[in-house]
Structures are given as C-alpha cells and as structure tokens.
Amino acid sequence: MICVRYGMSNAIFHLVKTGCQWRMFLSHYAPWELVYYYYHK
C-alpha cells in the first residue's frame, strides 16, 4: 500500500512539475486514469 501511494505521489509531482497533459503522461508511471483518480481524491 505504501509503494502504491509513493508511486502515485511521484506521478503527481511529475505532472505538476512538467505541466504535461494527462493523456501524454509517461508510460513508466501508472495509467493516467489511475493517477487522475488519486489526484482528484
């Protein structure tokens, strides 16, 4: 559970830092839909 939260926080930090669009999200992170869910939670 902690690893999942750490991965989601890294993905959200990357998104905020780079300003990339949700659908152009890097593939080595979780799918963009899952990160979007955690971001808006």
Secondary structure, DSSP 8 states (H G I E B T S, - for coil): -HHHHHHHHHHHHHHHHH---GGG--TTSS-HHHHHHHHT-
